[in-house]
Amino acid sequence: MCVLRAEGTHRDDVSADSSAEFPDRASMMEVRLQAQEDEITLLKASLADALRRIRLHDQLLPLLKQQLIAVNPGAARVLNQVFCSDGCTSSRKLSSSSAVDGIRHAATRVRRNSEKLGNPERQRKRLDKKAMSSANLLTRSPSLENRAKELIAGAGSPGSRRATYSQGQSIKMFIRGRPITMYIPSNIQNYEDLKMEPPSERLQLDWVYGYRGRDCRANLYFLPTGEAVYFIACVIVLYHINNRTQRHYRKHTDCVRCLTLHPDKVRVASGQTAGVDKDGKPLQPCVLIWDSTSLVTLQQIGLGTFQRGVGSVAFSFADSGAFLCVIDDSNEHMLSVWDCNKCIKYAEVKSTNEAVFAVEFNPSDSTNIITCGKSHVYFWTLNAGQFTKKQGIFGKYKKPKFIQCFVFSLTGDVLTGDSEGNIMTWGKSAADIKTLGKGAKETLQITRQTRAHEGSVFTLCTLQGGALLSGGGKDRKIIRWSADLAPERECEIPEKFGAVRTIADVDGEELLVGTTRNAILRGTFSDGFVAIVQGHVDEMWGLATHPSQNIFLTCGHDRQVCLWKTEEHKLDWCISLEEYGLCADFCPNGSVVSVGLSTGRWMVLDLLTMEVVSESIDGNEQLSVMRYSPDGSFLAVGSHDNFIYIYNVTESGRRYSRFGKCNGHSSFITHLDWSKDGKYIMSNSGDYEILYWDIAAGCKLLRNRFESKDREWASYTCVLGFHVMGVWLEGSDGTDINALCRSHSERMVAVADDFCKVHLFQYPCPKPKAPSHKYEGHGSHVTNVCFTHSDSHLLSMGGKDTCILQWKVVGGGAVDSRERLASTSSASTSSPEPAAS
């Protein structure tokens, strides 16, 4: 059953505190761990395949060769034409199908000739049993028979992805040493003469769904233009809160980690994480200073200087923003000050080995800098390029585990918010000569402790006139304080949005609030708060677009199922499940949607009522694909238990009964598609296998894949197939492409890869090294892509970046005609597109 879950806010506090320490390192380790797990799975499959090949080779070749030489020398010559002495194919080899058939016929002749030669009964039975068992070994396992044909036809060298062409019949592609035979359709007369070109259509970033509040701080500001500026993945979004339009700054090459606004309220500085390239080598992080009006990059700060990433940035105020302070994500959290105009480093020092959450210049003195984080608050003085540090002394007050944030009051005091829920007021005190002796200097000590929140104080924000706003973690409260820290007003944000992460003042009354569950709220103390930006909070995999409406559905590891409207650019509804949602598909009639979960369970939801109208379970492993037949009479469920479960669908998608099960894959199901007539299925598995199934004949495996070469498919999401072979780059290891989707016009195919890129290819693209348009924006592996029903837009989903990007398809005759009929969506402007490959 579908239930709403009440997430514990205490867990949000803890996770926010802990994830803030090493967020990128943890994410990188998770990515590496997942890659290692995938590689282990593939190695197991490859090992099993190799053992089967060795067994087949050992059983077939020596046995048949000896028997044929002893009984029928003529048949032995046939065998010698098929195999070389070293197991490779000879220059006069037969086709794979005829070779296997020849083995079977040879085995039959062994039995017949042994009878003619008058062998004793015992010897005849022994020879007959060995010969027939060798031949029947191929028929007992359909996939083994296919592999035997591939082995006979030649497996090639065990490199990465490459292709070999067999004149007039098939082309063989190799991934991790495994041969994948793809048969050339009949309408292609000369494969070598095919010319691959990038599609005439291109993608333009239209909308960005989501906000990174889960593990980042002080990343929401309000501009004089009426825009809220925030980030997610590699994109910085400028969202006009009244016009509901977006602009995008897209010059970062990896996930943006921090953001700050210049005193002129126009320039913005943003820092990114280091990231890694496709070969696993670390990239160099930097800070970019750019104009929020024109989206033009003004300066690049510190390329090659910072380690791992940039955690915090701040402009100076006393000198009109002449300097920029940066703290990187190295072990020592290097604190550096840069001349913004000259882009040179003025000073640098090791700050601490503990996590650092915030850094700011004293607004009245640019030589004073404050940092805070885990178990510390430091007061830095910069003189002649050298730093001196004073540690904040808590004295009689309990030292908190985390100092989360701080601001400067109008009197020059420093106010800090900590994990104990207190606001501490720090002021200068005279030197303690009695204790420290002569020469002791004045120190900064706590002059007042104010109990503010239950749980952490995640953010502090000063208002004009000296008032203060504080945002709580566990209690989810926003409290307005007077200049002397007397509470004036308070409100509590809804539990579903999580804790308060950051606050931005709009006009003194209206506020913008970023939350730990990746939402941005807008409102006042009197009227309450409503969400203007929402998103997922964990890795996403499931994506489906409606067959006739401009809506799409997403699901992921945060146990949320969300329905979005592409024209209004907003969340329509969201429900919480007890398990992960990993895949989804709309019924062709558009009234229901099926969602596959991580435990083998799947459910069907009514789009209008959000109620569960049907529920079932297949196996106990995660489901990877849900796919309705074109007429909606069948539902195929692909599982990690290697089976595809087929269901009859009746009552407009509300009633399901098991029809059959496709059994033949030797690894987990990754993708599947239905034929246009709804009778056949093409499927891919984790060991790079392509199989075809006759569903109408009882889920029968089609052993002769050659017969499926001209079949037309209602959708094309399988990453392995003749028509999409060109999407694989040279050297791919089989896991580099997570998903692909053919447009409904069958003119282009979009690809989601493991290197944060979205590609747009011409369809079909059956030749290696096919050219494409390449687009950046995601900060993690792209898990899924899908075209809307009219091909007017493409949706792409990131994994760990929890970001959904909506791309507008521009150019191309067919798409232009559809765009003229489509409703005009809200305006959207981005910084210049990256170059296409």
C-alpha positions in Angstrom: 0.0 0.0 0.0 1.0 3.6 -0.6 1.5 5.6 2.6 2.7 9.0 3.5 5.8 9.0 5.6 6.7 11.5 8.3 10.4 12.0 8.0 12.2 12.6 11.3 13.6 16.1 11.4 16.2 15.0 13.9 17.6 12.7 11.2 17.7 15.8 8.9 19.8 17.6 11.4 22.3 14.8 11.8 22.6 14.1 8.1 23.0 17.7 7.3 25.7 18.0 9.9 27.6 14.9 8.9 27.2 15.3 5.1 28.5 18.8 5.3 31.9 17.5 6.3 32.9 15.6 3.3 29.9 15.6 0.8 31.9 15.3 -2.4 34.3 12.7 -1.1 31.4 10.6 0.1 29.6 11.0 -3.2 32.8 10.0 -5.1 33.3 6.9 -2.9 29.6 5.9 -3.6 30.1 6.3 -7.3 33.3 4.2 -7.2 31.6 1.6 -5.0 28.7 1.3 -7.4 31.2 1.1 -10.3 33.0 -1.7 -8.6 29.8 -3.6 -7.8 28.8 -3.3 -11.5 32.2 -4.5 -12.6 32.0 -7.5 -10.2 28.6 -8.4 -11.7 29.9 -8.2 -15.2 33.0 -10.1 -14.3 30.9 -12.9 -12.9 28.8 -13.0 -16.0 31.9 -13.0 -18.2 33.5 -15.8 -16.1 30.3 -17.9 -16.4 30.2 -17.2 -20.1 33.8 -18.2 -20.5 33.4 -21.4 -18.6 30.4 -22.3 -20.7 32.4 -21.6 -23.9 35.3 -23.7 -22.6 32.9 -26.6 -21.8 31.2 -26.3 -25.2 34.6 -26.2 -27.0 35.9 -29.2 -25.0 32.8 -31.3 -25.5 32.1 -30.5 -29.2 35.5 -30.3 -30.9 37.5 -33.3 -29.6 34.6 -35.7 -29.3 33.1 -35.0 -32.7 36.4 -34.9 -34.5 37.5 -38.2 -33.0 34.2 -39.9 -33.8 34.1 -38.5 -37.3 37.6 -39.6 -38.1 37.0 -43.1 -36.8 33.6 -43.5 -38.5 33.2 -41.1 -41.4 36.3 -39.4 -42.8 34.1 -37.3 -45.2 32.3 -35.8 -42.3 35.6 -35.0 -40.6 36.5 -32.9 -43.6 33.4 -30.8 -43.1 34.3 -30.3 -39.5 37.8 -29.2 -40.5 36.3 -26.6 -42.7 34.5 -25.1 -39.8 37.3 -25.1 -37.1 41.0 -24.5 -37.2 43.2 -26.6 -35.0 43.6 -23.7 -32.5 39.9 -23.2 -32.1 39.6 -20.1 -34.4 37.6 -19.9 -37.6 39.3 -20.8 -40.8 39.3 -18.8 -44.0 36.7 -21.1 -45.4 34.4 -21.1 -42.4 30.7 -21.6 -42.8 28.0 -19.3 -41.3 27.3 -19.7 -37.6 23.9 -21.1 -38.2 25.0 -23.6 -40.8 28.0 -24.6 -38.7 25.8 -25.5 -35.8 23.4 -27.3 -38.1 26.3 -29.2 -39.6 27.4 -30.4 -36.1 23.9 -31.7 -35.5 23.9 -33.5 -38.9 27.3 -34.8 -38.3 26.2 -36.3 -35.0 23.3 -38.0 -36.7 25.7 -39.4 -39.4 27.9 -40.8 -36.6 25.1 -42.8 -35.3 24.0 -44.1 -38.7 27.4 -44.9 -39.9 28.2 -46.8 -36.7 25.2 -49.0 -37.4 26.4 -49.6 -41.0 29.8 -50.6 -39.8 28.3 -53.3 -37.5 29.6 -52.1 -34.2 28.6 -54.1 -31.1 25.4 -52.9 -29.4 27.3 -51.5 -26.4 29.7 -49.5 -28.5 26.9 -48.3 -30.7 24.9 -47.0 -27.7 28.0 -45.3 -26.2 28.9 -43.5 -29.4 25.2 -42.6 -30.0 24.9 -41.2 -26.5 28.1 -39.1 -26.7 27.3 -37.7 -30.2 23.7 -36.8 -29.5 24.5 -35.3 -26.1 27.1 -33.0 -27.7 24.6 -31.9 -30.3 21.7 -31.6 -27.9 23.8 -29.5 -25.6 23.1 -26.6 -27.9 19.3 -27.0 -27.8 19.0 -27.3 -24.0 20.0 -23.6 -23.5 18.9 -21.1 -26.1 21.3 -18.5 -25.0 24.1 -21.1 -25.0 23.2 -21.9 -28.6 23.5 -18.2 -29.5 26.8 -18.0 -27.8 28.0 -21.2 -29.6 27.1 -19.6 -32.9 29.0 -16.5 -31.9 32.0 -18.6 -30.9 31.9 -20.5 -34.2 31.6 -17.2 -36.1 34.6 -15.8 -34.2 34.7 -13.9 -31.0 37.4 -11.3 -31.8 40.0 -9.8 -29.5 39.0 -9.1 -25.9 39.2 -5.3 -26.2 36.7 -2.6 -25.3 34.0 -1.6 -27.7 34.8 -2.2 -31.4 32.9 -3.5 -34.4 33.7 -5.8 -37.3 31.6 -6.0 -40.5 30.5 -9.2 -42.2 29.7 -8.4 -45.8 26.0 -8.3 -46.5 24.8 -10.1 -43.3 25.7 -8.8 -39.9 28.0 -6.6 -37.9 29.7 -7.6 -34.7 30.3 -5.3 -31.8 32.6 -6.1 -29.0 32.1 -4.8 -25.4 34.6 -6.0 -22.8 35.7 -8.8 -25.1 32.1 -10.1 -25.6 30.9 -10.3 -29.2 27.4 -8.9 -29.9 26.1 -9.8 -33.3 23.7 -7.4 -34.9 22.0 -8.3 -38.2 21.7 -5.6 -40.9 18.1 -4.8 -42.0 17.1 -5.7 -45.5 16.5 -2.1 -46.5 20.2 -1.3 -46.1 21.9 -2.4 -49.3 25.5 -1.3 -48.6 26.3 -0.8 -44.9 29.7 0.7 -45.7 28.2 3.6 -47.7 26.0 4.8 -44.8 26.9 8.3 -43.8 26.4 9.4 -40.2 25.6 13.0 -39.5 24.5 14.8 -36.3 20.7 15.5 -36.3 19.4 18.9 -37.5 17.6 19.2 -34.2 19.4 20.7 -31.2 18.6 21.0 -27.5 18.2 24.2 -25.6 18.0 24.2 -21.8 14.4 25.3 -21.0 13.9 24.6 -17.3 15.8 23.3 -14.3 13.8 21.4 -11.6 15.3 21.2 -8.1 17.5 23.1 -5.6 20.5 21.9 -3.6 19.6 22.5 0.0 20.3 19.1 1.3 24.0 19.6 2.0 24.9 23.2 1.0 24.5 26.4 3.0 24.1 30.1 2.2 23.2 29.3 -1.4 20.0 31.4 -1.9 20.0 35.2 -2.6 17.5 37.7 -3.9 18.6 40.1 -6.7 17.3 43.6 -7.4 16.0 42.3 -10.7 13.4 40.3 -8.8 15.2 37.0 -9.3 16.2 34.4 -6.8 19.6 33.0 -7.5 20.5 29.4 -6.4 22.1 26.3 -7.8 21.8 22.6 -8.5 24.1 20.3 -10.3 26.3 22.4 -12.6 23.7 25.1 -13.3 23.1 28.3 -11.4 19.5 29.3 -11.8 18.1 32.9 -11.8 14.4 32.5 -11.2 12.1 35.5 -11.4 9.7 34.9 -8.6 6.9 37.0 -10.1 7.2 36.2 -13.8 8.1 32.6 -13.2 10.9 32.5 -15.7 14.4 31.1 -15.5 17.8 32.1 -16.8 20.8 29.9 -16.4 24.5 30.4 -15.9 26.2 27.3 -17.2 30.0 27.9 -17.2 30.8 25.5 -14.4 32.2 22.1 -15.4 31.1 20.2 -12.3 28.8 20.5 -9.4 28.5 24.0 -7.9 29.1 24.0 -4.2 28.9 27.6 -3.0 27.6 31.0 -3.9 27.9 34.6 -2.7 26.7 38.0 -3.8 28.9 41.1 -4.4 28.1 44.3 -2.5 26.9 45.8 -5.8 24.2 43.2 -6.0 25.1 42.5 -9.6 28.2 40.4 -9.6 28.1 36.8 -8.3 31.0 34.5 -7.2 30.4 30.7 -7.4 32.7 27.8 -6.6 32.6 24.2 -7.9 33.8 20.8 -6.9 36.8 19.2 -8.6 35.1 16.2 -10.1 36.7 13.6 -12.3 36.9 13.1 -16.0 35.8 9.9 -17.8 39.2 8.3 -17.1 38.9 8.9 -13.4 41.4 11.8 -13.3 40.6 14.7 -11.0 39.6 18.0 -12.7 40.7 21.4 -11.4 38.1 23.4 -9.4 37.9 27.2 -9.6 35.8 30.2 -8.6 34.0 32.1 -11.3 32.9 35.7 -10.9 30.2 36.7 -13.4 27.6 39.3 -14.2 24.1 38.3 -13.1 22.5 40.7 -15.7 24.4 39.6 -18.8 25.5 36.1 -17.6 29.0 37.0 -18.8 32.0 35.5 -16.9 34.2 38.3 -15.6 37.0 36.5 -13.8 38.3 33.0 -13.1 39.9 32.6 -9.7 42.4 30.0 -8.6 42.3 27.4 -11.4 44.8 24.7 -10.3 45.1 26.1 -6.8 42.2 24.6 -4.9 42.1 20.9 -3.9 39.0 18.8 -4.3 36.7 21.7 -4.5 35.6 25.1 -3.2 33.6 24.9 -0.1 32.9 28.6 0.8 33.4 32.0 -0.8 32.8 35.6 0.4 33.3 39.1 -0.9 34.8 41.9 1.2 32.4 44.9 2.0 34.5 47.7 3.4 36.4 48.2 0.1 33.4 47.6 -2.2 34.2 44.0 -2.9 37.8 44.3 -3.9 38.8 41.0 -2.3 37.4 37.5 -2.4 37.9 35.0 0.4 37.9 31.3 -0.5 38.1 28.1 1.6 38.8 24.9 -0.4 37.9 21.2 0.5 41.5 20.0 1.1 42.3 18.3 4.4 43.7 21.6 5.8 40.8 23.6 4.3 43.1 26.3 2.9 41.9 29.8 3.5 43.0 32.2 0.8 42.3 35.9 -0.1 42.3 37.0 -3.8 42.4 40.4 -5.5 39.3 40.3 -7.6 40.5 42.7 -10.2 44.0 41.2 -10.7 42.9 37.6 -10.1 46.0 37.1 -8.0 46.3 35.5 -4.6 47.0 38.0 -1.8 47.4 35.6 1.2 46.9 32.0 2.1 46.9 29.9 5.3 45.9 26.5 6.6 42.7 27.0 8.6 41.8 23.6 10.2 41.4 19.9 9.6 37.8 20.1 10.7 34.9 20.9 8.4 34.4 24.6 7.7 30.8 25.7 7.0 31.1 29.5 6.5 33.5 32.4 5.9 32.8 36.1 5.9 34.7 39.4 6.0 34.0 41.9 8.7 31.7 44.4 6.9 33.6 47.4 8.4 37.1 46.0 8.2 38.4 43.8 5.4 41.4 42.8 7.4 39.2 40.8 9.7 37.8 37.4 8.6 35.7 34.9 10.5 35.3 31.2 9.8 33.2 28.6 11.6 32.5 24.9 11.4 32.9 21.7 13.4 33.9 22.5 17.0 35.4 25.9 16.2 34.9 29.6 15.4 38.1 31.4 14.3 38.8 35.2 14.2 41.5 35.9 11.6 43.5 39.1 11.1 45.2 39.8 7.8 48.2 42.1 7.9 50.8 42.5 5.1 49.8 39.2 3.5 50.1 37.3 6.8 47.3 35.7 8.8 47.0 35.6 12.6 44.3 33.5 14.2 42.4 33.7 17.5 40.1 30.9 18.5 36.7 31.7 20.0 36.7 30.8 23.7 33.4 29.3 25.1 34.4 29.6 28.7 31.6 28.7 31.0 29.3 27.9 28.1 29.0 24.4 26.7 31.0 24.0 23.5 28.7 22.9 20.7 29.7 20.2 18.3 28.9 22.4 15.3 28.9 26.2 14.8 26.6 26.3 11.8 26.4 29.9 10.8 27.2 33.5 11.9 26.3 37.1 11.1 27.5 40.6 12.1 25.3 42.8 14.1 25.0 46.6 13.6 27.0 47.1 16.8 29.9 45.0 15.5 29.3 42.0 17.6 29.3 38.5 16.0 26.2 36.3 16.4 26.7 32.5 15.9 24.1 29.8 15.6 25.1 26.3 16.7 24.0 22.7 16.9 22.7 23.1 20.5 20.0 25.5 19.3 21.6 28.6 20.8 22.6 32.0 19.4 25.8 33.2 20.9 26.8 36.9 21.0 30.6 37.4 20.7 32.1 40.7 21.8 35.6 42.0 22.5 36.8 41.9 26.0 39.8 43.5 27.7 43.0 41.5 28.0 43.2 39.2 31.0 46.6 40.4 32.3 46.1 38.6 35.6 45.8 35.2 34.0 47.9 35.6 30.8 50.5 38.1 32.1 51.9 41.3 30.5 51.4 41.6 26.7 48.1 39.8 26.7 45.8 41.1 23.9 42.1 41.6 23.9 40.0 38.6 23.0 36.6 37.8 21.6 34.4 36.0 24.1 30.8 35.1 24.5 28.9 37.9 26.1 25.4 36.4 25.9 23.7 33.1 25.1 20.2 33.1 23.7 18.1 30.0 23.5 16.6 30.0 20.0 15.6 26.6 18.6 15.1 23.0 19.4 17.9 21.3 17.5 20.4 23.2 15.3 20.3 26.8 14.2 21.0 26.3 10.5 20.9 29.9 9.3 21.0 33.6 10.5 19.9 36.5 8.4 20.1 40.2 9.3 17.4 42.7 8.2 17.5 46.4 7.7 17.2 48.1 11.0 19.1 45.5 12.9 16.4 42.8 13.2 17.5 39.2 12.9 16.0 36.0 11.4 17.0 32.5 12.5 16.1 29.2 10.9 15.8 26.0 12.9 16.5 22.4 12.1 14.5 20.0 14.3 11.7 22.5 15.0 11.6 23.8 11.4 10.8 27.3 12.8 11.7 30.7 11.4 11.9 33.3 14.2 12.2 37.1 13.9 14.3 38.7 16.6 14.7 42.4 17.6 18.1 44.1 17.5 18.5 43.2 21.2 17.5 39.5 20.5 14.0 39.6 21.9 11.7 37.2 19.9 9.0 39.1 17.9 7.4 36.6 15.5 7.7 33.0 14.5 6.3 30.4 12.1 6.8 26.8 11.3 7.3 25.5 7.8 5.5 22.2 6.8 7.2 19.0 7.8 7.3 17.7 4.2 9.8 20.4 3.2 12.3 19.5 5.9 14.4 21.9 8.0 15.3 25.5 7.3 18.6 25.6 5.4 18.9 29.3 4.4 16.8 32.5 4.4 16.9 35.4 1.9 15.1 38.7 2.5 12.9 40.0 -0.3 11.5 43.3 1.0 11.7 43.1 4.8 8.4 41.3 5.0 8.4 38.6 2.3 11.1 35.9 2.6 12.6 33.1 0.5 13.5 30.0 2.5 15.7 27.1 1.2 15.1 23.8 3.0 17.0 20.6 3.6 14.6 18.7 1.4 15.6 20.7 -1.7 12.6 23.1 -1.8 12.5 26.9 -1.9 9.5 28.5 -0.1 8.1 32.0 -0.5 5.9 33.7 2.0 5.5 35.9 5.1 4.9 35.3 8.8 1.3 36.4 8.4 0.3 34.3 5.3 2.6 31.3 5.7 4.9 29.8 3.0 4.3 28.0 -0.2 6.8 26.1 -2.4 8.0 27.8 -5.6 10.8 25.3 -6.3 10.7 21.6 -5.4 12.8 18.6 -6.3 13.9 15.1 -5.3 16.3 14.6 -2.4 18.1 11.4 -3.4 19.3 9.5 -6.5 16.7 9.2 -9.3 16.2 6.5 -11.9 12.5 6.2 -12.9 11.3 8.6 -15.6 8.2 8.4 -17.9 6.3 10.9 -20.1 2.6 10.9 -20.7 1.4 9.6 -24.1 -0.8 12.6 -24.8 -0.3 15.3 -22.2 2.6 17.6 -21.3 3.3 15.9 -18.0 6.0 13.4 -16.7 6.6 11.2 -13.7 9.8 10.6 -11.7 10.8 8.3 -8.9 14.0 7.5 -7.0 15.8 6.5 -3.9 14.0 9.1 -1.8 10.8 7.0 -2.0 9.0 9.9 -3.7 6.8 9.5 -6.8 6.3 13.0 -8.4 4.2 14.1 -11.3 5.4 17.3 -13.1 3.8 19.7 -15.6 6.2 20.7 -18.4 4.4 23.8 -19.5 3.7 25.2 -16.1 7.1 24.0 -14.9 5.8 22.9 -11.6 5.1 19.8 -9.4 1.5 18.6 -9.8 1.5 16.1 -7.0 3.9 13.9 -4.9 3.4 10.8 -2.8 5.8 8.9 -0.6 6.3 5.1 -0.7 7.7 2.6 1.7 10.3 1.5 -0.9 12.5 2.9 -3.7 10.9 3.6 -7.0 13.2 2.7 -9.9 11.2 2.6 -13.1 7.8 3.7 -14.4 5.6 3.7 -17.5 2.3 5.3 -18.4 -0.5 3.1 -19.8 -1.3 4.1 -23.4 -4.7 5.4 -22.4 -3.0 7.9 -20.1 -5.2 7.3 -17.0 -2.8 5.2 -14.9 0.9 4.8 -14.4 2.8 1.8 -13.2 5.8 2.1 -10.9 8.4 -0.6 -10.3 10.1 -0.8 -6.8 13.3 -2.0 -5.3 11.8 -5.2 -3.7 10.2 -6.7 -6.8 6.9 -5.1 -6.0 5.1 -2.8 -8.4 2.0 -0.7 -8.2 -0.4 1.1 -10.5 -1.5 4.6 -9.6 -4.5 6.6 -10.8 -3.3 10.0 -12.1 -6.2 11.9 -10.8 -6.8 10.4 -7.4 -3.2 9.2 -6.7 -4.7 6.0 -5.4 -3.2 2.6 -5.8 -5.6 0.7 -8.2 -3.5 -2.4 -8.6 -0.5 -4.0 -6.9 1.6 -7.1 -7.4 5.1 -8.6 -6.7 7.4 -10.5 -9.0 10.5 -12.1 -7.3 12.4 -10.4 -4.5 14.9 -8.4 -6.5 14.6 -4.9 -7.8 12.7 -4.1 -11.0 14.5 -2.2 -13.7 11.9 -1.6 -16.4 8.1 -1.3 -16.9 6.8 -1.2 -20.4 3.2 -1.3 -21.8 2.5 -2.8 -25.2 1.4 -0.2 -27.8 -2.3 -1.0 -27.5 -2.1 -1.3 -23.7 -3.2 -4.9 -23.6 0.1 -6.2 -22.1 2.5 -5.0 -19.4 6.2 -6.2 -19.4 8.1 -6.1 -16.1 11.8 -6.5 -16.3 13.5 -7.7 -13.1 17.0 -8.2 -11.7 16.2 -11.8 -11.2 16.8 -12.2 -15.0 13.1 -12.7 -15.9 10.6 -10.6 -17.8 7.1 -11.0 -16.4 4.2 -10.4 -18.8 0.7 -9.4 -17.7 -2.6 -9.1 -19.4 -4.1 -5.6 -18.9 -7.9 -5.0 -18.8 -10.4 -2.5 -17.5 -8.4 0.5 -18.8 -5.2 -0.4 -17.0 -6.8 -1.2 -13.7 -6.8 -5.0 -13.7 -3.7 -7.2 -14.3 -3.4 -11.0 -14.6 -0.2 -13.0 -15.2 0.2 -14.1 -18.8 3.6 -15.6 -18.9 7.3 -15.2 -18.1 10.3 -14.8 -20.4 13.1 -17.0 -19.2 16.4 -17.1 -21.1 18.6 -14.2 -20.0 21.7 -15.1 -17.9 21.8 -11.6 -16.2 19.5 -8.9 -14.9 17.2 -7.1 -17.4 18.2 -3.6 -18.2 16.0 -2.4 -21.0 13.1 -3.7 -23.2 10.9 -2.6 -26.1 7.7 -3.8 -27.7 7.2 -4.2 -31.5 4.7 -2.0 -33.2 2.2 -4.9 -33.6 2.5 -5.7 -29.8 3.5 -9.3 -30.4 7.3 -9.2 -29.8 9.8 -7.9 -27.3 13.4 -7.0 -27.7 15.4 -7.0 -24.4 18.9 -6.2 -23.1 20.6 -7.6 -20.0 23.5 -6.8 -17.7 25.8 -9.1 -19.6 25.3 -7.3 -22.9 22.8 -9.8 -24.4 20.1 -9.0 -26.9 17.2 -11.4 -27.0 13.9 -11.4 -28.9 10.6 -12.9 -27.6 7.4 -14.0 -29.3 4.8 -13.0 -26.6 1.8 -14.0 -28.6 3.2 -17.5 -28.9 3.5 -17.8 -25.1 6.6 -15.8 -24.3 8.8 -18.0 -26.6 12.4 -17.1 -27.1 13.2 -16.5 -30.8 16.4 -18.5 -31.3 17.1 -17.1 -34.8 17.7 -13.5 -34.2 18.2 -13.0 -37.9 14.5 -13.1 -38.3 14.0 -10.0 -36.2 16.3 -7.7 -38.2 13.4 -6.1 -40.1 11.0 -5.9 -37.2 9.7 -2.4 -36.3 9.7 -1.3 -32.7 7.1 1.0 -31.1 9.8 2.5 -28.8 13.5 2.2 -28.8 15.1 2.3 -25.3 17.4 -0.7 -25.6 21.0 0.5 -25.5 22.2 -2.4 -27.5 20.8 -2.9 -31.0 21.8 -2.3 -34.7 20.0 1.0 -35.0 21.8 2.6 -32.0 25.2 0.9 -32.2 26.8 4.2 -33.1 26.0 5.8 -29.8 28.8 3.8 -28.1 32.1 5.6 -27.9 35.3 3.9 -28.7 36.6 2.2 -25.5 33.3 2.0 -23.8 33.1 -0.7 -21.1 29.4 -1.5 -21.4 28.2 0.6 -18.4 29.0 4.0 -20.0 25.5 4.5 -21.3 22.7 4.3 -18.8 19.7 5.0 -21.0 18.6 6.1 -24.4 15.3 7.1 -26.0 14.2 7.4 -29.6 12.0 10.3 -30.5 8.4 9.6 -31.6 9.2 11.0 -35.0 12.0 8.5 -35.3 14.4 11.2 -36.4 16.7 11.4 -33.3 17.8 9.4 -30.3 18.9 11.0 -26.9 21.5 9.2 -24.8 22.2 9.5 -21.0 25.8 8.6 -20.2 27.9 8.0 -17.1 29.9 11.2 -17.6 27.2 13.8 -16.8 26.4 14.4 -20.5 23.3 14.2 -22.6 23.9 13.4 -26.3 21.6 13.8 -29.3 22.2 11.5 -32.2 20.6 11.0 -35.6 18.3 8.0 -35.7 19.2 5.4 -36.9 22.9 5.6 -36.1 24.3 2.1 -36.8 27.9 3.0 -37.5 30.7 3.4 -35.0 31.8 6.9 -34.0 28.5 8.5 -35.0 28.6 12.3 -34.5 26.3 13.9 -32.0 25.4 17.1 -30.2 26.6 17.0 -26.6 25.1 18.9 -23.7 26.3 19.6 -20.2 24.5 20.6 -17.0 24.3 17.5 -14.9 26.8 17.0 -12.1 26.4 13.3 -11.8 25.8 10.2 -14.0 22.7 10.9 -16.1 20.3 8.0 -15.3 17.5 8.5 -17.8 16.2 10.5 -20.7 12.7 10.7 -22.3 11.0 12.7 -25.0 7.6 14.3 -24.4 4.7 12.9 -26.5 5.1 15.7 -29.2 8.9 15.6 -29.2 8.9 19.3 -28.3 11.0 18.6 -25.2 13.5 16.2 -23.7 13.7 15.3 -20.0 17.0 14.2 -18.5 17.6 13.1 -14.9 20.8 13.1 -12.9 21.6 10.5 -10.3 23.3 12.0 -7.2 22.7 15.6 -8.3 18.9 15.1 -7.9 18.4 17.4 -10.8 15.8 17.2 -13.6 16.7 19.2 -16.8 14.0 20.0 -19.3 15.4 20.7 -22.8 13.6 22.3 -25.7 14.0 20.6 -29.1 14.8 23.3 -31.6 15.4 23.0 -35.4 14.4 20.2 -37.7 11.3 20.4 -39.9 9.1 17.9 -38.1 9.8 19.4 -34.7 9.2 22.9 -35.9 5.7 22.1 -37.2 4.8 20.5 -33.9 6.1 23.5 -32.0 3.8 25.8 -33.9 0.9 23.8 -32.6 2.2 23.6 -29.0 1.4 26.1 -26.3 4.1 28.7 -25.7 5.9 28.0 -22.5 7.5 30.6 -20.2 10.6 32.3 -21.4 13.9 30.9 -20.6 17.4 32.2 -21.2 20.7 30.5 -20.7 24.3 31.4 -21.0 25.7 30.3 -24.4 25.5 26.6 -25.2 28.6 24.4 -25.0 30.0 23.4 -28.3 28.6 20.2 -29.9 30.9 17.3 -30.7 
